[in-house]
Amino acid sequence: MTVSADTERNPFAPEDAAVAQKRRRAHKVKEDTSANAGAWWTFFAWLLTLVFFAPVAWMVLTSLHQESDAATNPPSIFAPLTLENYAAVFNRGVSSFLINSLMASVISTLFVLLLAVPAAYALSIKPVEKWTDVMFFFLSTKFLPPIAALLPIYLIVKQIGMLDNVYTLVFLYTSMNLPIAIWMMQSFLAEVPKEILEAAQVDGAGLFRTLVSIVAPISAPGLAATSLICFIFSWNEFMFAVNLTATRASTSPIFLVGFISSQGLFLAKLCAAATLVSLPVLIAGFAAQDKLVRGLSLGAVK
């Protein structure tokens, strides 16, 4: 029985020109739609960035104005610029406050990493029994408001003669940031391939060699993200610093409060001091931005 070409089409025959053109047109429409959606998302991202950056830009601009221009309502945007406010900030001895903040933040962050990485290694790569209960215990230490522990901490620090000492802040910042660091590093180290660690054990690598030569390089983005967050928390801490220090160990947030006065104008000088105090955090974030983005998303998707 013979079947005509009109009633049965060869599946291997090339498609008609009209069908091919229709498919190309649909594909082009899909590409245009995706391009338009990408352009809108890019515009939204830039808009959101400008919204978050606007207060910082306004702070820097205000720091370059005279006090009389900074206090006008509405503010005088195009007022003459000056560096007198920064000179006044340095004349009030901002350097010692910045050094104290840098010492307390950097040393405490190093101690946090030295303690958090082995703990996270034990909870992720070499999980202990009931490790979820251990993680909850670490998190529960953050439930108590710091103000509730201020009085006993003050009495203990006074009794041992460690008031107005930067190493007191180092110890407190280490204990405050350790739980969140363990939580973050546990999710990061859980992504380390177990096969690499097993190969290292076969080659005879011990625990210390495994942590330094294998775990640390692989989890470098996570280490960078954890370090930066702990550094920021320590740098911005105010309550313990203002209550446990006086003159020798005062940190930069205390220096900022000293510009607030009920007499005279202080807004421009306060913005200048805030700009200088913010620079170390901005520099650290800019230097580690590539590892920070990778680290914050490392343990997000399983």
Secondary structure, 3 states (H helix, E strand, C coil): CCCCCCCCCCCCCCCCHHHHHHHHHHHHHHHHHHHHHHHHHHHHHHHHHHHHHHHHHHHHHHHCCCHHHHCCCCCCCCCCCCCHHHHHHHHCCHHHHHHHHHHHHHHHHHHHHHHHHHHHHHHHCCCCCCHHHHHHHHHHCCCCCHHHHHHHHHHHHHHCCCCCCHHHHHHHHHHHHHHHHHHHHHHHHCCCCHHHHHHHHHCCCCHHHHHHHHHHHHCHHHHHHHHHHHHHHHHHCCHHHHHHCCCCCCCHHHHHHCCCCCCCCCHHHHHHHHHHHHHHHHHHHHHCHHHHHHHHCCCCCC
